[in-house]
Amino acid sequence: MIDMGGGYGRFAMNVAKKYRNIHTTILDLPEVCEEARRKIADEGLSDRVCIRAGSFFDPIFNCEADL
Protein backbone atom coordinates (compact mmCIF):
# COMPACT_ATOMS: atom_id res chain seq x y z
CA MET A 1 0.00 0.00 0.00
CA ILE A 2 1.23 3.49 -0.78
CA ASP A 3 0.07 6.42 1.31
CA MET A 4 0.66 9.47 -0.89
CA GLY A 5 1.21 12.48 1.34
CA GLY A 6 1.45 10.08 4.28
CA GLY A 7 2.65 12.68 6.75
CA TYR A 8 4.08 11.21 9.93
CA GLY A 9 2.77 7.74 9.09
CA ARG A 10 -0.19 7.42 11.44
CA PHE A 11 -2.50 5.84 8.84
CA ALA A 12 0.19 3.53 7.43
CA MET A 13 1.18 2.39 10.93
CA ASN A 14 -2.44 1.67 11.89
CA VAL A 15 -2.90 -0.41 8.73
CA ALA A 16 0.36 -2.29 9.41
CA LYS A 17 -0.71 -3.02 12.99
CA LYS A 18 -4.13 -4.30 11.98
CA TYR A 19 -3.01 -6.33 8.95
CA ARG A 20 0.19 -8.17 9.88
CA ASN A 21 0.99 -9.27 6.30
CA ILE A 22 0.86 -5.87 4.65
CA HIS A 23 3.82 -3.66 3.85
CA THR A 24 3.19 0.05 3.44
CA THR A 25 5.10 2.91 1.87
CA ILE A 26 4.70 6.54 2.79
CA LEU A 27 5.50 9.19 0.21
CA ASP A 28 5.97 12.70 1.52
CA LEU A 29 8.31 15.66 1.44
CA PRO A 30 11.85 15.09 2.82
CA GLU A 31 11.37 17.29 5.88
CA VAL A 32 8.27 15.32 6.86
CA CYS A 33 9.98 11.96 6.33
CA GLU A 34 12.58 12.62 9.02
CA GLU A 35 9.95 12.82 11.77
CA ALA A 36 7.97 9.93 10.26
CA ARG A 37 11.07 7.72 10.45
CA ARG A 38 11.40 8.39 14.16
CA LYS A 39 7.74 7.71 14.89
CA ILE A 40 7.72 4.48 12.87
CA ALA A 41 10.89 3.26 14.59
CA ASP A 42 9.37 4.06 18.00
CA GLU A 43 6.42 1.80 17.11
CA GLY A 44 8.75 -0.99 15.97
CA LEU A 45 7.37 -0.98 12.43
CA SER A 46 10.44 -0.01 10.41
CA ASP A 47 10.51 -3.44 8.79
CA ARG A 48 6.98 -3.03 7.34
CA VAL A 49 6.49 0.72 6.89
CA CYS A 50 8.86 2.24 4.33
CA ILE A 51 9.36 5.92 3.67
CA ARG A 52 10.11 7.58 0.35
CA ALA A 53 10.92 11.24 0.20
CA GLY A 54 9.52 13.01 -2.83
CA SER A 55 6.41 14.50 -4.33
CA PHE A 56 3.58 12.88 -6.25
CA PHE A 57 3.95 15.80 -8.67
CA ASP A 58 7.38 14.42 -9.59
CA PRO A 59 7.07 12.60 -12.95
CA ILE A 60 9.91 10.25 -11.96
CA PHE A 61 7.96 8.76 -9.05
CA ASN A 62 7.69 5.02 -9.62
CA CYS A 63 6.58 2.53 -7.00
CA GLU A 64 4.64 -0.70 -7.36
CA ALA A 65 1.72 -1.39 -5.05
CA ASP A 66 -1.65 -3.09 -5.02
CA LEU A 67 -3.35 -0.28 -3.16
DRENNUTOR-573663 format. One record per residue: x, y, z of N, C-alpha, C, O in turn; residue number from 0. Coordinates in nm, 3 decimals. Layout:
BEGIN
n_c1/n_c2/n_c3/ca_c1/ca_c2/ca_c3/c_c1/c_c2/c_c3/o_c1/o_c2/o_c3/num
X/Y/Z/X/Y/Z/X/Y/Z/X/Y/Z/NUM
...
This chain:
BEGIN
n_c1/n_c2/n_c3/ca_c1/ca_c2/ca_c3/c_c1/c_c2/c_c3/o_c1/o_c2/o_c3/num
0.085/-0.116/0.000/0.000/0.000/0.000/0.090/0.124/0.000/0.191/0.129/0.070/0
0.052/0.221/-0.078/0.123/0.349/-0.078/0.030/0.455/-0.021/-0.085/0.468/-0.063/1
0.081/0.530/0.073/0.007/0.642/0.131/0.072/0.770/0.078/0.173/0.816/0.131/2
0.013/0.826/-0.026/0.066/0.947/-0.089/0.036/1.066/0.003/-0.079/1.088/0.041/3
0.139/1.140/0.038/0.121/1.248/0.134/0.094/1.191/0.272/0.008/1.240/0.346/4
0.169/1.086/0.307/0.145/1.008/0.428/0.179/1.076/0.558/0.156/1.019/0.665/5
0.234/1.195/0.551/0.265/1.268/0.675/0.357/1.190/0.766/0.457/1.135/0.721/6
0.324/1.187/0.894/0.408/1.121/0.993/0.380/0.971/1.004/0.436/0.904/1.091/7
0.295/0.918/0.917/0.277/0.774/0.909/0.167/0.714/0.995/0.159/0.592/1.006/8
0.085/0.794/1.055/-0.019/0.742/1.144/-0.110/0.641/1.074/-0.133/0.532/1.126/9
-0.161/0.676/0.956/-0.250/0.584/0.884/-0.177/0.456/0.844/-0.227/0.346/0.866/10
-0.058/0.470/0.787/0.019/0.353/0.743/0.053/0.263/0.861/0.048/0.140/0.848/11
0.088/0.320/0.975/0.118/0.239/1.093/-0.006/0.166/1.144/0.003/0.050/1.183/12
-0.120/0.233/1.145/-0.244/0.167/1.189/-0.280/0.050/1.097/-0.323/-0.055/1.145/13
-0.263/0.068/0.968/-0.290/-0.041/0.873/-0.193/-0.156/0.899/-0.235/-0.272/0.902/14
-0.065/-0.126/0.917/0.036/-0.229/0.941/0.009/-0.305/1.071/0.033/-0.425/1.079/15
-0.040/-0.236/1.172/-0.071/-0.302/1.299/-0.191/-0.395/1.287/-0.193/-0.503/1.345/16
-0.290/-0.351/1.212/-0.413/-0.430/1.198/-0.395/-0.549/1.104/-0.449/-0.657/1.130/17
-0.320/-0.529/0.996/-0.301/-0.633/0.895/-0.153/-0.672/0.895/-0.071/-0.606/0.831/18
-0.121/-0.777/0.964/0.019/-0.817/0.988/0.098/-0.854/0.862/0.221/-0.854/0.865/19
0.030/-0.886/0.752/0.099/-0.927/0.630/0.119/-0.816/0.529/0.173/-0.839/0.421/20
0.076/-0.696/0.561/0.086/-0.587/0.465/0.213/-0.505/0.490/0.257/-0.487/0.603/21
0.269/-0.458/0.381/0.382/-0.366/0.385/0.333/-0.235/0.326/0.266/-0.234/0.222/22
0.365/-0.125/0.390/0.319/0.005/0.344/0.438/0.095/0.311/0.548/0.077/0.362/23
0.412/0.191/0.224/0.510/0.291/0.187/0.446/0.428/0.201/0.336/0.452/0.151/24
0.515/0.516/0.267/0.470/0.654/0.279/0.551/0.739/0.182/0.673/0.728/0.177/25
0.483/0.822/0.107/0.550/0.919/0.021/0.516/1.057/0.073/0.399/1.095/0.082/26
0.619/1.132/0.108/0.597/1.270/0.152/0.724/1.350/0.132/0.827/1.296/0.091/27
0.717/1.476/0.161/0.831/1.566/0.144/0.945/1.527/0.240/0.919/1.476/0.349/28
1.069/1.551/0.201/1.185/1.509/0.282/1.180/1.556/0.427/1.213/1.479/0.518/29
1.139/1.679/0.451/1.137/1.729/0.588/1.033/1.658/0.675/1.049/1.649/0.797/30
0.929/1.608/0.614/0.827/1.532/0.686/0.876/1.390/0.715/0.848/1.333/0.820/31
0.950/1.334/0.620/0.998/1.196/0.633/1.090/1.175/0.751/1.091/1.067/0.810/32
1.167/1.275/0.788/1.258/1.262/0.902/1.182/1.230/1.030/1.218/1.139/1.104/33
1.076/1.306/1.056/0.995/1.282/1.177/0.919/1.150/1.165/0.905/1.078/1.263/34
0.869/1.119/1.047/0.797/0.993/1.026/0.887/0.874/1.058/0.843/0.777/1.120/35
1.012/0.880/1.016/1.107/0.772/1.045/1.119/0.747/1.195/1.121/0.632/1.240/36
1.128/0.853/1.271/1.140/0.839/1.416/1.014/0.776/1.477/1.024/0.686/1.560/37
0.899/0.822/1.434/0.774/0.771/1.489/0.754/0.623/1.453/0.712/0.544/1.537/38
0.786/0.587/1.331/0.772/0.448/1.287/0.869/0.358/1.362/0.833/0.248/1.402/39
0.991/0.404/1.382/1.089/0.326/1.459/1.043/0.309/1.603/1.058/0.201/1.660/40
0.987/0.414/1.662/0.937/0.406/1.800/0.828/0.300/1.815/0.815/0.238/1.920/41
0.749/0.280/1.709/0.642/0.180/1.711/0.691/0.041/1.672/0.615/-0.055/1.677/42
0.819/0.030/1.635/0.875/-0.099/1.597/0.827/-0.150/1.462/0.819/-0.271/1.440/43
0.794/-0.059/1.372/0.737/-0.098/1.243/0.828/-0.067/1.124/0.783/-0.069/1.010/44
0.953/-0.038/1.150/1.044/-0.001/1.041/1.061/-0.110/0.937/1.096/-0.082/0.822/45
1.036/-0.234/0.975/1.051/-0.344/0.879/0.931/-0.356/0.785/0.941/-0.423/0.682/46
0.818/-0.291/0.818/0.698/-0.303/0.734/0.642/-0.171/0.685/0.552/-0.170/0.601/47
0.692/-0.060/0.735/0.649/0.072/0.689/0.771/0.144/0.633/0.861/0.185/0.707/48
0.774/0.158/0.501/0.886/0.224/0.433/0.852/0.371/0.409/0.735/0.410/0.407/49
0.954/0.450/0.391/0.936/0.592/0.367/1.012/0.631/0.242/1.129/0.596/0.226/50
0.945/0.704/0.155/1.011/0.758/0.035/0.990/0.908/0.033/0.877/0.958/0.036/51
1.100/0.979/0.028/1.092/1.124/0.020/1.070/1.163/-0.126/1.135/1.111/-0.216/52
0.979/1.254/-0.148/0.952/1.301/-0.283/0.816/1.368/-0.289/0.756/1.402/-0.187/53
0.770/1.386/-0.410/0.641/1.450/-0.433/0.566/1.372/-0.540/0.626/1.326/-0.637/54
0.436/1.358/-0.522/0.358/1.288/-0.625/0.344/1.373/-0.750/0.290/1.326/-0.850/55
0.390/1.497/-0.747/0.395/1.580/-0.867/0.519/1.550/-0.950/0.528/1.592/-1.066/56
0.614/1.477/-0.892/0.738/1.442/-0.959/0.711/1.333/-1.063/0.666/1.224/-1.027/57
0.737/1.360/-1.190/0.707/1.260/-1.295/0.795/1.136/-1.286/0.765/1.036/-1.352/58
0.902/1.139/-1.208/0.991/1.025/-1.196/0.941/0.925/-1.093/0.990/0.812/-1.088/59
0.845/0.964/-1.010/0.796/0.876/-0.905/0.750/0.745/-0.965/0.667/0.743/-1.056/60
0.804/0.635/-0.914/0.769/0.502/-0.962/0.775/0.406/-0.844/0.881/0.385/-0.785/61
0.663/0.349/-0.811/0.658/0.253/-0.700/0.543/0.157/-0.727/0.432/0.200/-0.760/62
0.568/0.029/-0.713/0.464/-0.070/-0.736/0.388/-0.096/-0.607/0.446/-0.106/-0.500/63
0.256/-0.107/-0.620/0.172/-0.139/-0.505/0.037/-0.189/-0.556/-0.002/-0.163/-0.669/64
-0.032/-0.260/-0.470/-0.165/-0.309/-0.502/-0.274/-0.212/-0.457/-0.389/-0.221/-0.500/65
-0.236/-0.121/-0.371/-0.335/-0.028/-0.316/-0.273/0.108/-0.299/-0.339/0.201/-0.253/66
